[in-house]
Amino acid sequence: MTDLSVLVFTGVILALIAIYAVRLRVVPMPSLAAAR
């Protein structure tokens, strides 16, 4: 149980970090293009 809980916890954290990184990469691009 503990191993499964740890794997799920780490999986959720990695997923949140991945989504956050994707948003940071996707959002600034149009803003820079619009600025230019």
HELIX and SHEET records of a PDB file:
HELIX    1   1 THR A    2  VAL A   26  1                                  25    
HELIX    2   2 PRO A   28  ALA A   35  1                                   8    
END                                                                             
